[in-house]
């Protein structure tokens, strides 16, 4: 068998696996609509879907699945709006798998902005959701949920990533408008990640900010590039975010 045929067979295997997973998720969602079971099976298959996207080289599927996982992270109210959002995720991912599984980064980024998003502790009608994508790189914690909620309450679309290893693939394909990196990450220093993003050709023009409890003049921030804004945790957070977004030209 020729190499091209082997590759085509491998890609078709990946498509079939994605379609099978989406079918199971559709059945699980139908059960949820009937009030049967919980989100456990749905969450498991969303995680599997992300893995399939990574293994078979379908970055759009992986990014969509990550967004779905993030959407469900603290989901505790399965009302009609949430069920409709979950269905939207399945429909958009199915369309991607069928028609544009090899989409470019630019096309994936456009499609990502059409996915549902959850905000903070506010009613959807209270604010206007802006077309501004923010990637928050931080460990899963109460403090991280607070930051994501505050950003969401300002109308920004927020996705959270815990592992620095997932950041590069996500930013290359989803192309967020801003990456906010926590100074403290699991097994990694946030400043190192910021410096890496600023150094690589594919991400050097990507707006990045550092989230920390340290002041800008702290010796521990000496290696932070001067153009990278510092967002201080606490009472100043909202003002720091507003100033950073204005400085970076993000509205």
CORQUI-V702969 format. One record per pair of residues at least 12 apart in sequence whose ideal C-beta (glycine too) atoms are under 10 Angstrom apart, sorted by the first residue. I is the first residue (numbers start at 0). GAP is how many residues later the second one is. D is the distance in Angstrom with one decimal. If there is no record, write none. Layout:
i->I gap->GAP d->D
i->I gap->GAP d->D
This chain:
i->9 gap->46 d->7.4
i->9 gap->47 d->9.1
i->10 gap->45 d->6.9
i->10 gap->46 d->8.0
i->10 gap->47 d->8.7
i->10 gap->90 d->8.2
i->10 gap->91 d->8.4
i->11 gap->44 d->9.9
i->12 gap->43 d->7.5
i->13 gap->38 d->6.5
i->13 gap->39 d->8.6
i->13 gap->41 d->7.3
i->13 gap->42 d->3.0
i->13 gap->43 d->7.5
i->13 gap->44 d->6.3
i->13 gap->47 d->8.8
i->13 gap->83 d->9.2
i->13 gap->87 d->8.1
i->14 gap->37 d->9.6
i->14 gap->41 d->8.0
i->14 gap->43 d->8.2
i->14 gap->46 d->9.6
i->14 gap->82 d->6.2
i->14 gap->83 d->8.3
i->14 gap->86 d->6.5
i->15 gap->81 d->9.8
i->16 gap->31 d->8.7
i->16 gap->32 d->9.1
i->16 gap->34 d->9.8
i->16 gap->35 d->5.3
i->16 gap->38 d->8.7
i->16 gap->39 d->7.3
i->16 gap->41 d->9.9
i->16 gap->80 d->9.9
i->17 gap->30 d->9.6
i->17 gap->31 d->6.8
i->17 gap->34 d->5.5
i->17 gap->35 d->7.5
i->17 gap->38 d->7.7
i->17 gap->40 d->6.9
i->17 gap->43 d->5.9
i->17 gap->47 d->9.5
i->17 gap->75 d->7.9
i->17 gap->76 d->8.7
i->17 gap->78 d->9.0
i->17 gap->79 d->4.8
i->17 gap->80 d->9.5
i->17 gap->83 d->7.6
i->18 gap->75 d->7.6
i->18 gap->78 d->6.2
i->18 gap->79 d->8.1
i->19 gap->25 d->9.6
i->19 gap->28 d->9.9
i->19 gap->32 d->9.5
i->20 gap->23 d->9.9
i->20 gap->24 d->5.3
i->20 gap->25 d->8.7
i->20 gap->27 d->5.7
i->20 gap->28 d->5.1
i->20 gap->30 d->9.6
i->20 gap->31 d->6.5
i->20 gap->40 d->9.4
i->20 gap->44 d->9.1
i->20 gap->72 d->9.3
i->20 gap->76 d->9.5
i->21 gap->23 d->8.3
i->21 gap->27 d->7.3
i->21 gap->39 d->9.5
i->21 gap->67 d->9.8
i->21 gap->68 d->6.0
i->21 gap->69 d->9.4
i->21 gap->71 d->6.2
i->21 gap->72 d->5.3
i->21 gap->75 d->6.9
i->21 gap->76 d->9.9
i->22 gap->22 d->9.7
i->22 gap->67 d->9.5
i->22 gap->71 d->9.1
i->23 gap->17 d->7.7
i->23 gap->18 d->9.0
i->23 gap->20 d->9.4
i->23 gap->21 d->5.5
i->23 gap->24 d->8.9
i->23 gap->25 d->9.8
i->24 gap->16 d->8.2
i->24 gap->17 d->5.9
i->24 gap->18 d->9.8
i->24 gap->19 d->9.5
i->24 gap->20 d->4.8
i->24 gap->21 d->7.1
i->24 gap->23 d->9.2
i->24 gap->24 d->7.5
i->24 gap->43 d->9.1
i->24 gap->61 d->8.5
i->24 gap->62 d->9.9
i->24 gap->64 d->8.8
i->24 gap->65 d->5.8
i->24 gap->68 d->8.8
i->24 gap->69 d->9.6
i->25 gap->16 d->9.9
i->25 gap->19 d->9.9
i->25 gap->60 d->10.0
i->25 gap->61 d->8.5
i->25 gap->64 d->5.9
i->25 gap->65 d->9.5
i->25 gap->68 d->8.5
i->26 gap->14 d->8.9
i->26 gap->15 d->9.8
i->26 gap->18 d->9.8
i->27 gap->12 d->9.0
i->27 gap->13 d->4.7
i->27 gap->14 d->4.6
i->27 gap->15 d->9.4
i->27 gap->16 d->9.1
i->27 gap->17 d->6.9
i->27 gap->18 d->9.9
i->27 gap->58 d->9.4
i->27 gap->62 d->9.8
i->28 gap->12 d->9.7
i->28 gap->13 d->6.6
i->28 gap->54 d->7.1
i->28 gap->57 d->5.7
i->28 gap->58 d->6.3
i->28 gap->60 d->9.4
i->28 gap->61 d->6.7
i->29 gap->57 d->9.6
i->31 gap->46 d->6.2
i->31 gap->50 d->9.4
i->31 gap->51 d->6.5
i->31 gap->54 d->7.8
i->32 gap->45 d->9.0
i->32 gap->47 d->9.0
i->32 gap->50 d->5.9
i->32 gap->53 d->9.6
i->32 gap->54 d->8.9
i->34 gap->43 d->9.0
i->37 gap->40 d->8.4
i->38 gap->33 d->6.3
i->38 gap->36 d->6.9
i->38 gap->37 d->9.3
i->38 gap->39 d->7.4
i->38 gap->43 d->9.8
i->38 gap->47 d->8.9
i->41 gap->26 d->9.0
i->41 gap->30 d->7.4
i->41 gap->33 d->10.0
i->41 gap->44 d->7.2
i->41 gap->48 d->9.6
i->42 gap->25 d->9.0
i->42 gap->26 d->7.3
i->42 gap->29 d->5.9
i->42 gap->30 d->9.2
i->42 gap->32 d->9.2
i->44 gap->20 d->9.1
i->44 gap->23 d->9.8
i->45 gap->18 d->9.5
i->45 gap->19 d->5.5
i->45 gap->20 d->8.8
i->45 gap->21 d->9.6
i->45 gap->22 d->4.9
i->45 gap->23 d->5.2
i->45 gap->24 d->9.8
i->45 gap->25 d->9.1
i->45 gap->26 d->6.8
i->45 gap->40 d->9.4
i->45 gap->43 d->8.3
i->45 gap->44 d->9.7
i->45 gap->47 d->9.6
i->46 gap->18 d->7.5
i->46 gap->19 d->9.6
i->46 gap->21 d->9.4
i->46 gap->22 d->6.4
i->47 gap->17 d->8.4
i->48 gap->12 d->6.4
i->48 gap->13 d->8.1
i->48 gap->15 d->7.9
i->48 gap->16 d->4.1
i->48 gap->17 d->9.4
i->48 gap->19 d->7.7
i->48 gap->20 d->9.0
i->48 gap->40 d->9.8
i->48 gap->41 d->9.8
i->48 gap->44 d->7.2
i->48 gap->48 d->9.5
i->49 gap->12 d->5.3
i->49 gap->13 d->8.6
i->49 gap->14 d->8.5
i->49 gap->15 d->3.7
i->49 gap->16 d->5.6
i->49 gap->17 d->9.6
i->49 gap->18 d->8.3
i->49 gap->19 d->6.6
i->49 gap->116 d->9.2
i->50 gap->14 d->8.3
i->51 gap->13 d->8.1
i->51 gap->45 d->9.7
i->52 gap->12 d->6.0
i->52 gap->13 d->8.7
i->52 gap->40 d->9.3
i->52 gap->43 d->9.7
i->52 gap->44 d->9.5
i->52 gap->48 d->9.0
i->52 gap->116 d->9.4
i->52 gap->120 d->9.9
i->53 gap->12 d->9.9
i->53 gap->112 d->9.2
i->53 gap->115 d->7.6
i->55 gap->45 d->8.8
i->56 gap->44 d->9.3
i->56 gap->45 d->8.5
i->57 gap->38 d->8.2
i->57 gap->39 d->7.5
i->57 gap->42 d->9.9
i->57 gap->43 d->5.1
i->57 gap->44 d->7.6
i->57 gap->45 d->9.1
i->58 gap->42 d->9.4
i->58 gap->43 d->9.1
i->58 gap->44 d->8.2
i->58 gap->45 d->9.6
i->58 gap->46 d->7.6
i->58 gap->49 d->6.4
i->58 gap->110 d->6.4
i->58 gap->111 d->8.9
i->58 gap->113 d->7.8
i->58 gap->114 d->4.5
i->58 gap->115 d->8.9
i->59 gap->32 d->9.7
i->59 gap->33 d->8.4
i->59 gap->36 d->5.0
i->59 gap->37 d->8.6
i->59 gap->40 d->6.8
i->59 gap->41 d->6.6
i->59 gap->42 d->8.3
i->59 gap->43 d->5.1
i->59 gap->44 d->9.3
i->59 gap->45 d->9.1
i->59 gap->47 d->7.8
i->59 gap->48 d->4.5
i->59 gap->49 d->9.7
i->59 gap->51 d->6.9
i->59 gap->52 d->8.4
i->59 gap->113 d->6.8
i->59 gap->114 d->9.3
i->60 gap->32 d->6.4
i->60 gap->35 d->6.3
i->60 gap->36 d->6.4
i->60 gap->40 d->6.7
i->60 gap->42 d->9.8
i->60 gap->47 d->9.5
i->61 gap->46 d->9.6
i->61 gap->104 d->8.9
i->61 gap->107 d->6.9
i->61 gap->108 d->8.3
i->61 gap->111 d->7.9
i->61 gap->112 d->9.9
i->62 gap->30 d->9.9
i->62 gap->33 d->9.4
i->62 gap->42 d->9.6
i->62 gap->45 d->6.0
i->62 gap->46 d->8.8
i->62 gap->48 d->8.8
i->62 gap->49 d->6.1
i->62 gap->52 d->9.3
i->62 gap->96 d->9.1
i->62 gap->103 d->9.9
i->62 gap->106 d->7.8
i->62 gap->107 d->6.2
i->62 gap->109 d->9.6
i->62 gap->110 d->5.3
i->62 gap->111 d->5.1
i->62 gap->112 d->10.0
i->63 gap->25 d->6.9
i->63 gap->26 d->9.7
i->63 gap->28 d->6.6
i->63 gap->29 d->4.8
i->63 gap->32 d->6.4
i->63 gap->33 d->9.3
i->63 gap->44 d->8.4
i->63 gap->47 d->7.8
i->63 gap->48 d->7.3
i->63 gap->51 d->6.9
i->63 gap->110 d->9.4
i->64 gap->24 d->8.6
i->64 gap->28 d->7.2
i->65 gap->46 d->9.7
i->65 gap->93 d->7.2
i->65 gap->94 d->9.5
i->65 gap->95 d->7.4
i->65 gap->100 d->7.2
i->65 gap->103 d->9.2
i->65 gap->104 d->6.6
i->65 gap->108 d->8.5
i->66 gap->22 d->7.4
i->66 gap->25 d->9.6
i->66 gap->26 d->9.6
i->66 gap->45 d->6.6
i->66 gap->48 d->5.3
i->66 gap->49 d->8.6
i->66 gap->50 d->8.2
i->66 gap->90 d->9.5
i->66 gap->92 d->5.9
i->66 gap->103 d->9.4
i->66 gap->107 d->8.1
i->67 gap->17 d->9.2
i->67 gap->18 d->7.7
i->67 gap->20 d->9.8
i->67 gap->21 d->4.7
i->67 gap->22 d->8.5
i->67 gap->24 d->9.6
i->67 gap->25 d->7.7
i->67 gap->47 d->8.1
i->67 gap->48 d->9.1
i->68 gap->90 d->9.6
i->68 gap->91 d->9.5
i->69 gap->47 d->9.2
i->69 gap->48 d->8.6
i->69 gap->65 d->10.0
i->69 gap->66 d->9.4
i->69 gap->78 d->9.0
i->69 gap->88 d->8.4
i->69 gap->89 d->5.1
i->69 gap->90 d->5.5
i->69 gap->91 d->8.1
i->69 gap->92 d->9.9
i->70 gap->14 d->6.8
i->70 gap->15 d->7.9
i->70 gap->17 d->10.0
i->70 gap->18 d->7.1
i->70 gap->44 d->8.1
i->70 gap->45 d->6.6
i->70 gap->46 d->7.3
i->70 gap->47 d->5.8
i->70 gap->88 d->8.8
i->71 gap->13 d->9.6
i->71 gap->14 d->7.8
i->71 gap->17 d->9.2
i->71 gap->46 d->9.1
i->72 gap->45 d->9.0
i->72 gap->67 d->7.5
i->72 gap->72 d->8.5
i->72 gap->75 d->9.2
i->72 gap->87 d->7.2
i->72 gap->89 d->9.9
i->73 gap->44 d->8.3
i->73 gap->66 d->9.5
i->73 gap->71 d->6.6
i->73 gap->74 d->9.1
i->73 gap->75 d->9.4
i->74 gap->43 d->7.5
i->80 gap->35 d->8.9
i->80 gap->37 d->9.6
i->80 gap->43 d->7.7
i->81 gap->34 d->8.9
i->81 gap->36 d->8.3
i->83 gap->32 d->8.1
i->84 gap->30 d->8.6
i->84 gap->31 d->3.8
i->84 gap->32 d->8.6
i->84 gap->33 d->7.8
i->85 gap->30 d->8.3
i->86 gap->29 d->9.5
i->87 gap->26 d->8.7
i->87 gap->27 d->7.2
i->87 gap->28 d->5.3
i->88 gap->26 d->6.5
i->88 gap->27 d->6.8
i->91 gap->19 d->6.8
i->91 gap->20 d->9.2
i->91 gap->22 d->6.9
i->91 gap->23 d->6.2
i->91 gap->24 d->9.1
i->92 gap->18 d->9.7
i->92 gap->22 d->9.2
i->94 gap->16 d->8.6
i->95 gap->12 d->8.2
i->95 gap->15 d->6.7
i->102 gap->70 d->8.7
i->103 gap->69 d->8.8
i->104 gap->66 d->9.6
i->104 gap->67 d->5.9
i->104 gap->68 d->4.8
i->104 gap->69 d->8.2
i->104 gap->70 d->6.4
i->104 gap->97 d->9.3
i->105 gap->67 d->9.3
i->105 gap->69 d->7.5
i->106 gap->66 d->9.5
i->107 gap->64 d->9.3
i->107 gap->65 d->4.7
i->107 gap->66 d->6.6
i->107 gap->67 d->8.0
i->108 gap->24 d->8.1
i->108 gap->62 d->9.9
i->108 gap->63 d->9.5
i->108 gap->64 d->6.9
i->108 gap->65 d->5.7
i->108 gap->66 d->3.9
i->108 gap->67 d->8.4
i->108 gap->68 d->10.0
i->109 gap->65 d->9.1
i->110 gap->63 d->9.4
i->111 gap->21 d->7.1
i->111 gap->45 d->9.0
i->111 gap->47 d->8.6
i->111 gap->58 d->9.6
i->111 gap->61 d->8.2
i->111 gap->62 d->4.9
i->111 gap->63 d->8.1
i->111 gap->64 d->8.7
i->112 gap->18 d->6.2
i->112 gap->19 d->9.4
i->112 gap->20 d->6.4
i->112 gap->44 d->7.3
i->112 gap->61 d->8.9
i->112 gap->62 d->9.4
i->112 gap->63 d->9.8
i->112 gap->64 d->9.8
i->114 gap->42 d->8.6
i->114 gap->44 d->9.4
i->114 gap->59 d->10.0
i->115 gap->13 d->9.9
i->115 gap->41 d->9.6
i->116 gap->12 d->6.5
i->116 gap->16 d->9.1
i->116 gap->35 d->7.7
i->116 gap->38 d->10.0
i->116 gap->39 d->9.0
i->116 gap->40 d->4.5
i->116 gap->41 d->7.4
i->116 gap->42 d->8.2
i->117 gap->30 d->9.2
i->117 gap->31 d->9.6
i->117 gap->34 d->7.0
i->117 gap->39 d->9.5
i->117 gap->40 d->8.7
i->118 gap->29 d->9.1
i->118 gap->30 d->7.7
i->118 gap->32 d->8.7
i->118 gap->33 d->3.5
i->118 gap->34 d->6.2
i->118 gap->35 d->8.9
i->118 gap->36 d->7.6
i->118 gap->37 d->8.6
i->118 gap->38 d->8.7
i->118 gap->39 d->8.1
i->119 gap->25 d->9.1
i->119 gap->26 d->8.9
i->119 gap->27 d->9.9
i->119 gap->28 d->7.3
i->119 gap->29 d->3.4
i->119 gap->30 d->6.4
i->119 gap->31 d->7.6
i->119 gap->32 d->4.0
i->119 gap->33 d->3.8
i->119 gap->34 d->8.4
i->119 gap->35 d->9.9
i->119 gap->36 d->9.9
i->119 gap->38 d->8.8
i->120 gap->28 d->6.0
i->120 gap->29 d->9.7
i->120 gap->31 d->8.7
i->120 gap->32 d->7.1
i->121 gap->27 d->8.8
i->121 gap->30 d->7.8
i->121 gap->31 d->5.4
i->121 gap->32 d->9.8
i->121 gap->33 d->9.5
i->125 gap->27 d->8.5
i->125 gap->29 d->9.5
i->126 gap->25 d->8.8
i->126 gap->26 d->7.1
i->126 gap->27 d->7.5
i->126 gap->28 d->4.7
i->126 gap->29 d->9.9
i->127 gap->27 d->5.5
i->128 gap->23 d->8.7
i->128 gap->25 d->10.0
i->128 gap->26 d->5.3
i->128 gap->27 d->8.1
i->128 gap->28 d->6.5
i->129 gap->24 d->8.0
i->129 gap->25 d->4.5
i->129 gap->26 d->5.9
i->129 gap->27 d->7.3
i->129 gap->47 d->9.4
i->129 gap->120 d->9.3
i->129 gap->121 d->7.8
i->130 gap->24 d->9.6
i->130 gap->25 d->9.6
i->130 gap->26 d->7.7
i->130 gap->46 d->8.6
i->130 gap->120 d->10.0
i->131 gap->19 d->9.4
i->131 gap->22 d->9.2
i->131 gap->23 d->7.8
i->131 gap->24 d->5.0
i->131 gap->25 d->6.5
i->131 gap->26 d->9.4
i->131 gap->44 d->8.6
i->131 gap->45 d->5.0
i->131 gap->46 d->7.4
i->131 gap->113 d->8.0
i->131 gap->118 d->6.0
i->131 gap->119 d->7.6
i->132 gap->23 d->7.9
i->132 gap->24 d->5.1
i->132 gap->25 d->8.2
i->132 gap->26 d->7.3
i->132 gap->41 d->6.9
i->132 gap->42 d->7.6
i->132 gap->43 d->4.1
i->132 gap->44 d->5.2
i->132 gap->45 d->7.7
i->132 gap->46 d->9.7
i->132 gap->117 d->9.9
i->133 gap->13 d->10.0
i->133 gap->14 d->8.8
i->133 gap->17 d->5.8
i->133 gap->18 d->9.3
i->133 gap->20 d->9.7
i->133 gap->22 d->5.1
i->133 gap->23 d->6.8
i->133 gap->24 d->5.0
i->133 gap->25 d->7.4
i->133 gap->26 d->9.6
i->133 gap->42 d->6.0
i->133 gap->43 d->6.7
i->133 gap->44 d->4.9
i->133 gap->45 d->7.6
i->133 gap->46 d->6.2
i->133 gap->73 d->9.6
i->133 gap->75 d->9.3
i->133 gap->107 d->9.4
i->133 gap->111 d->9.2
i->133 gap->116 d->8.7
i->134 gap->22 d->9.9
i->134 gap->23 d->8.0
i->134 gap->24 d->5.5
i->134 gap->25 d->7.9
i->134 gap->26 d->6.3
i->134 gap->31 d->9.9
i->134 gap->32 d->7.4
i->134 gap->35 d->6.5
i->134 gap->36 d->6.5
i->134 gap->39 d->7.3
i->134 gap->40 d->9.6
i->134 gap->41 d->4.2
i->134 gap->42 d->8.9
i->134 gap->43 d->7.3
i->134 gap->44 d->4.7
i->134 gap->45 d->7.2
i->134 gap->46 d->8.9
i->134 gap->71 d->9.3
i->134 gap->73 d->9.5
i->135 gap->12 d->5.7
i->135 gap->15 d->7.2
i->135 gap->20 d->9.9
i->135 gap->22 d->5.8
i->135 gap->23 d->7.0
i->135 gap->24 d->4.8
i->135 gap->25 d->7.3
i->135 gap->26 d->9.7
i->135 gap->40 d->9.4
i->135 gap->42 d->9.3
i->135 gap->43 d->8.1
i->135 gap->44 d->5.0
i->135 gap->45 d->8.3
i->135 gap->46 d->7.9
i->135 gap->75 d->7.9
i->136 gap->22 d->9.8
i->136 gap->23 d->7.8
i->136 gap->24 d->5.1
i->136 gap->25 d->7.8
i->136 gap->26 d->8.6
i->136 gap->27 d->6.7
i->136 gap->29 d->8.7
i->136 gap->30 d->5.7
i->136 gap->33 d->9.2
i->136 gap->34 d->9.5
i->136 gap->42 d->6.5
i->136 gap->43 d->6.9
i->136 gap->44 d->4.6
i->136 gap->45 d->6.3
i->136 gap->48 d->6.9
i->136 gap->51 d->9.5
i->136 gap->53 d->7.4
i->136 gap->56 d->6.8
i->136 gap->57 d->9.3
i->136 gap->60 d->9.6
i->136 gap->71 d->9.4
i->136 gap->74 d->8.6
i->137 gap->22 d->6.6
i->137 gap->23 d->8.1
i->137 gap->24 d->7.2
i->137 gap->42 d->7.7
i->137 gap->43 d->7.7
i->137 gap->44 d->3.7
i->137 gap->45 d->9.4
i->137 gap->46 d->8.2
i->137 gap->47 d->7.3
i->137 gap->48 d->9.8
i->137 gap->52 d->8.4
i->137 gap->73 d->6.7
i->138 gap->21 d->9.6
i->138 gap->23 d->5.7
i->138 gap->24 d->9.5
i->138 gap->43 d->6.9
i->138 gap->45 d->7.1
i->138 gap->46 d->6.4
i->138 gap->47 d->5.6
i->139 gap->20 d->7.4
i->139 gap->21 d->10.0
i->139 gap->22 d->5.4
i->139 gap->46 d->9.5
i->140 gap->21 d->9.5
i->140 gap->41 d->9.3
i->140 gap->43 d->9.7
i->142 gap->39 d->8.6
i->142 gap->41 d->9.7
i->142 gap->68 d->9.2
i->142 gap->70 d->9.5
i->142 gap->90 d->6.9
i->143 gap->16 d->6.5
i->143 gap->18 d->8.4
i->143 gap->38 d->7.3
i->143 gap->67 d->9.1
i->144 gap->15 d->8.5
i->145 gap->87 d->8.8
i->145 gap->91 d->8.8
i->146 gap->13 d->8.9
i->146 gap->33 d->7.6
i->146 gap->35 d->8.4
i->146 gap->64 d->6.7
i->146 gap->84 d->8.4
i->146 gap->86 d->7.7
i->146 gap->90 d->7.3
i->146 gap->94 d->9.1
i->147 gap->12 d->5.7
i->147 gap->32 d->9.6
i->149 gap->87 d->6.5
i->149 gap->88 d->6.7
i->149 gap->91 d->7.7
i->150 gap->27 d->9.5
i->150 gap->29 d->8.0
i->150 gap->86 d->9.5
i->150 gap->87 d->9.7
i->150 gap->90 d->7.1
i->152 gap->85 d->9.5
i->153 gap->84 d->8.0
i->153 gap->87 d->7.4
i->153 gap->88 d->8.4
i->153 gap->91 d->9.0
i->155 gap->21 d->8.6
i->155 gap->22 d->8.4
i->155 gap->85 d->8.8
i->155 gap->89 d->8.6
i->155 gap->94 d->9.0
i->156 gap->19 d->8.7
i->156 gap->20 d->9.0
i->157 gap->18 d->9.4
i->157 gap->20 d->9.9
i->157 gap->22 d->8.8
i->158 gap->15 d->7.6
i->158 gap->17 d->7.3
i->159 gap->20 d->9.7
i->160 gap->18 d->9.1
i->160 gap->20 d->9.7
i->160 gap->24 d->9.9
i->161 gap->20 d->9.7
i->161 gap->23 d->8.1
i->161 gap->24 d->6.9
i->162 gap->22 d->8.4
i->162 gap->23 d->7.3
i->162 gap->24 d->9.0
i->162 gap->25 d->8.7
i->163 gap->17 d->8.5
i->163 gap->21 d->5.7
i->163 gap->22 d->8.0
i->163 gap->23 d->8.0
i->163 gap->24 d->4.6
i->163 gap->25 d->9.3
i->163 gap->26 d->8.5
i->163 gap->28 d->8.4
i->163 gap->29 d->5.2
i->163 gap->32 d->8.6
i->164 gap->22 d->9.5
i->164 gap->23 d->8.6
i->166 gap->12 d->7.4
i->166 gap->14 d->8.2
i->166 gap->18 d->9.7
i->166 gap->21 d->9.8
i->166 gap->26 d->6.7
i->166 gap->29 d->9.0
i->166 gap->30 d->7.7
i->166 gap->36 d->9.0
i->167 gap->25 d->9.5
i->167 gap->28 d->8.4
i->167 gap->29 d->8.1
i->167 gap->32 d->7.9
i->167 gap->34 d->8.1
i->167 gap->35 d->7.3
i->170 gap->26 d->7.4
i->170 gap->29 d->9.8
i->170 gap->31 d->8.4
i->170 gap->32 d->5.9
i->170 gap->35 d->6.1
i->170 gap->37 d->9.4
i->171 gap->28 d->9.5
i->171 gap->30 d->5.8
i->171 gap->31 d->7.3
i->171 gap->34 d->9.4
i->174 gap->28 d->9.8
i->174 gap->31 d->8.0
i->175 gap->30 d->7.7
i->175 gap->31 d->8.6
i->176 gap->29 d->8.8
i->176 gap->30 d->6.7
i->176 gap->68 d->8.9
i->176 gap->71 d->8.4
i->176 gap->72 d->9.6
i->176 gap->73 d->5.4
i->176 gap->74 d->9.8
i->177 gap->28 d->8.2
i->177 gap->29 d->4.7
i->177 gap->30 d->7.4
i->177 gap->31 d->6.5
i->177 gap->51 d->9.4
i->177 gap->63 d->9.5
i->177 gap->66 d->7.9
i->177 gap->67 d->7.2
i->177 gap->70 d->6.6
i->177 gap->72 d->5.8
i->178 gap->14 d->8.9
i->178 gap->15 d->8.4
i->178 gap->18 d->6.7
i->178 gap->24 d->8.4
i->178 gap->27 d->6.2
i->178 gap->28 d->7.1
i->178 gap->29 d->4.8
i->178 gap->30 d->7.4
i->178 gap->31 d->9.9
i->179 gap->14 d->10.0
i->179 gap->27 d->9.5
i->179 gap->28 d->7.8
i->179 gap->29 d->5.0
i->179 gap->30 d->7.8
i->179 gap->31 d->5.3
i->179 gap->49 d->9.3
i->179 gap->51 d->6.5
i->179 gap->61 d->8.4
i->179 gap->64 d->8.7
i->180 gap->12 d->5.3
i->180 gap->13 d->5.3
i->180 gap->16 d->7.9
i->180 gap->27 d->6.4
i->180 gap->28 d->7.3
i->180 gap->29 d->5.7
i->180 gap->30 d->6.6
i->180 gap->31 d->9.2
i->180 gap->47 d->8.9
i->180 gap->50 d->9.6
i->181 gap->28 d->8.0
i->181 gap->29 d->4.8
i->181 gap->30 d->7.4
i->181 gap->49 d->9.6
i->181 gap->51 d->9.1
i->182 gap->27 d->5.9
i->182 gap->28 d->6.5
i->182 gap->29 d->3.8
i->182 gap->30 d->7.8
i->182 gap->31 d->6.8
i->182 gap->35 d->9.8
i->182 gap->37 d->8.1
i->182 gap->38 d->8.1
i->182 gap->41 d->9.1
i->182 gap->47 d->9.0
i->182 gap->48 d->9.9
i->182 gap->50 d->9.4
i->183 gap->27 d->9.0
i->183 gap->28 d->7.9
i->183 gap->29 d->9.0
i->188 gap->31 d->9.5
i->188 gap->34 d->9.4
i->189 gap->20 d->6.2
i->189 gap->21 d->7.5
i->189 gap->22 d->7.4
i->189 gap->34 d->9.4
i->190 gap->19 d->6.8
i->190 gap->21 d->8.8
i->190 gap->29 d->7.9
i->190 gap->30 d->6.9
i->190 gap->31 d->9.2
i->190 gap->32 d->5.8
i->190 gap->33 d->5.5
i->190 gap->34 d->9.4
i->190 gap->37 d->9.1
i->191 gap->31 d->8.5
i->192 gap->15 d->8.7
i->192 gap->17 d->9.3
i->193 gap->14 d->5.4
i->193 gap->15 d->8.4
i->193 gap->16 d->5.7
i->193 gap->29 d->9.1
i->193 gap->30 d->6.5
i->193 gap->31 d->7.2
i->193 gap->34 d->5.8
i->194 gap->13 d->9.5
i->194 gap->28 d->6.5
i->194 gap->29 d->7.7
i->194 gap->30 d->6.9
i->194 gap->33 d->8.9
i->195 gap->12 d->10.0
i->196 gap->28 d->9.8
i->196 gap->31 d->9.3
i->197 gap->26 d->9.5
i->197 gap->27 d->5.3
i->197 gap->29 d->8.2
i->197 gap->30 d->7.1
i->198 gap->26 d->9.2
i->206 gap->20 d->9.5
i->206 gap->21 d->8.9
i->206 gap->22 d->8.6
i->206 gap->37 d->8.5
i->206 gap->38 d->8.8
i->206 gap->40 d->9.2
i->206 gap->41 d->4.4
i->206 gap->42 d->8.2
i->206 gap->43 d->6.6
i->207 gap->16 d->10.0
i->207 gap->17 d->8.5
i->207 gap->19 d->9.1
i->207 gap->20 d->5.6
i->207 gap->21 d->8.4
i->207 gap->36 d->10.0
i->207 gap->40 d->9.1
i->208 gap->19 d->6.4
i->208 gap->20 d->4.4
i->208 gap->21 d->7.2
i->208 gap->22 d->5.3
i->208 gap->31 d->8.4
i->208 gap->32 d->8.2
i->208 gap->35 d->5.1
i->208 gap->36 d->8.9
i->208 gap->38 d->9.4
i->208 gap->39 d->7.8
i->209 gap->14 d->6.1
i->209 gap->15 d->9.5
i->209 gap->18 d->5.9
i->209 gap->19 d->7.4
i->209 gap->20 d->5.3
i->209 gap->21 d->6.8
i->209 gap->22 d->9.7
i->209 gap->34 d->9.7
i->210 gap->18 d->9.9
i->210 gap->19 d->8.2
i->210 gap->20 d->4.8
i->210 gap->21 d->8.2
i->210 gap->22 d->6.7
i->210 gap->26 d->8.5
i->210 gap->29 d->9.1
i->210 gap->30 d->9.5
i->211 gap->12 d->9.1
i->211 gap->18 d->6.3
i->211 gap->19 d->7.4
i->211 gap->20 d->6.8
i->211 gap->21 d->6.9
i->212 gap->19 d->6.8
i->212 gap->20 d->4.8
i->212 gap->21 d->7.1
i->213 gap->16 d->7.7
i->213 gap->18 d->7.9
i->213 gap->19 d->9.3
i->214 gap->15 d->7.8
i->214 gap->17 d->7.2
i->214 gap->21 d->10.0
i->215 gap->12 d->9.9
i->215 gap->13 d->9.1
i->215 gap->14 d->4.9
i->215 gap->16 d->8.5
i->216 gap->13 d->9.8
i->217 gap->12 d->9.2
i->226 gap->20 d->9.0
i->226 gap->21 d->9.3
i->227 gap->16 d->9.2
i->227 gap->20 d->9.9
i->228 gap->12 d->8.8
i->228 gap->14 d->7.2
i->228 gap->15 d->3.7
i->228 gap->16 d->8.7
i->228 gap->17 d->9.9
i->228 gap->18 d->6.1
i->228 gap->19 d->7.1
i->229 gap->14 d->8.2
i->230 gap->12 d->9.1
i->230 gap->13 d->6.2
